Amino acid sequence: MTKTIIAVYEGGLFKPLQKIYLPEHKHVHLVVIPEEDAKLLESQKKELASIIGIGESGIGDGSRRHDQYIYER
């Protein structure tokens, strides 16, 4: 189970801002992203999602016949 949560760092501890359901002493991996970087990351994800599939032309051999498709039309 992978979950993204928001936490505050206080007194050397990360304190989640919502209830987390984990067994006591469960080891987890943390990726720390400052809030301002997280906002930038979200906006980048939205922009990238908008171009997904932009290269879908239906041509299956585009790299093999690249020059032919570009110059012989």
PyMOL commands that set and color helices and strands:
alter all, ss='L'
color gray80, all
select helices_A, chain A and resi 35-50+66-71
alter helices_A, ss='H'
color red, helices_A
select strands_A, chain A and resi 7-10+13-16
alter strands_A, ss='S'
color yellow, strands_A
deselect
rebuild
show_as cartoon
